[in-house]
Amino acid sequence: MGIGNIADSGMQAAMSNMEVISNNIANANTIGFKKSYINFADIYPSSNGAAPNQIGLGVDVASVNQDFSNGSYQFTSKALDLGINGNGFFILKDQSSGQLSYSRAGRFSSEQGYLMFGNKRLQGFQAVNGTIPSGGTVSDLQVSNAALPAKASTTAQVQVNLNSNQDPPTGVFDPNNNTTFNYQSSVPIYDSLGNQHTVTSYYVKTSANNWNVNVYVDGASVGSGTMTFSQTGQLSATTGLNSLSYSPTTGATSPQTFSLNMTGSTQYGSPNGINLTQADGYPPGNYTGVMVDGDGNVWMQYTNSQKLLAGQVAIATFQSPDGLADIGNMSWIATSASGNPIISQSNSLGNIRAGYVELSNVDLTTEMVNLLSAQHTFQANAQVENTYNEVMQTVIKL
């Protein structure tokens, strides 16, 4: 009876192995799938003492484990297709049960303001007014399709080079007479309703290394200041440009205060020129979609070329990922064997591949070789079973 049982255990083990291999092969194209492998253990009679001449009783399946090594990554260009570099899992929350699960399959969609994987919501660190609070906990990651309100400009930055070879102009400064100033620059700014206004600066050389700056908004004077340069042409000081104000006639906040930042300006013996003009503030913009960067930051984008932080994708790691329980649909849940998830904002830094999905880590060539090996093992045990049956027939006839 022992030979038959041993052969039967061998066939059962080979069948189990083929089931595992078959499941791997079936999921070769399943994104985020992790292949499994089987561990076998020999069976011996229990004994309280040493038994050097024991005969084994066959084989048993000791465990079925999953290989959490990374699969390859496929570029899709889709904004909400996300891959994870290295270790870690996306955190998902079932809408009905509230159960948290973990996945490597990063193909998400945006539905009713949430990032979704099937009927599960992606978890992350939610931003408040474009900033993620320190010490925040994970929650449903939400995006808003509301329009972005206008923002009034508070700083206009201009970098110019003023020609040190020029002479101070004669006559009283007049913005309509270009012989009374050496150079001018313009930069757009916005009021609280998003209306654009133009800041024009007129530069008048007064002496070596010293210049007056006359500032106008939409043709009306709003103040003046000075610029002083070092003997090497670097800007050394400015005065009167930090608190300028104008009064919009559009119904926006009035007066509107702003500063004119000349940092980076130079005075070299080369033609006058503008190196940079920019200002904070912007007109209103309509929502156009989201994008995710390499740190997992989710940005809402708008028609005015602005973006606003909605939150950060959370990544969970485990001390023992092999202890996770597979619940299907490329998802796992934590167990006492895996330990509790380790979650922090730093887990996501540099670990997100936007526009990519992680493919299955199944290698079909390897699995086909394993399948043939399992088949041969089954056939060999079947042959042992046949031999045992023939022997038993002979014994019965004696």
Secondary structure, DSSP 8 states (H G I E B T S, - for coil): -HHHHHHHHHHHHHHHHHHHHHHHHHTTT-TT---EEEEEEEE----SS--TT----EEEEEEEEE------EEE---TTBEEESSS-EEEEEETTT--EEEES--B-EEETTEEEETTEEEEEEE-BTTB--TT---EE-B---S-B--B---EEEEEEE--TT-----S---TT-GGG-SEEEEEEEE-TT--EEEEEEEEEEEETTEEEEEEEETTEEEEEEEEEE-TTSBEEEEES-SSEEE--SSSS-SSEEEEEE-TT-B--SS--EEEEEEES-B--B-EEEEEE-TT-EEEEEETTS-EEEEEEE-EEE-S-GGG-EEEETTEEE--TTT---EE-GGGGTT-EEETEEE-----HHHHHHHHHHHHHHHHHHHHHHHHHHHHHHHHHH-
